[in-house]
């Protein structure tokens, strides 16, 4: 059983290395232009609204009700942002 997991992990790492090594080096070394540009759109009251929502759950551990509530909330927020 352990050797199957090790083999799967090794294959995943090798695939990741192939993908990363195929990226153009310019893409990896070029600095992000104006990374702070979007920061002005972040409002602290919105951040706190999300923090308070997530902290209201007893647990967000995988399989617990809070986990599912949190994942549904995140999906809803992404869809709202994307206009879906």
ABEGO torsion letter per residue (X at the ends): XAAAAAAAAAAAAAAAAAAAAABBAAAAABBBBGAAAAAAABBAAAAAAAAAAAAABABABBGBAAAAAAAAAAAAAAAAAAGX
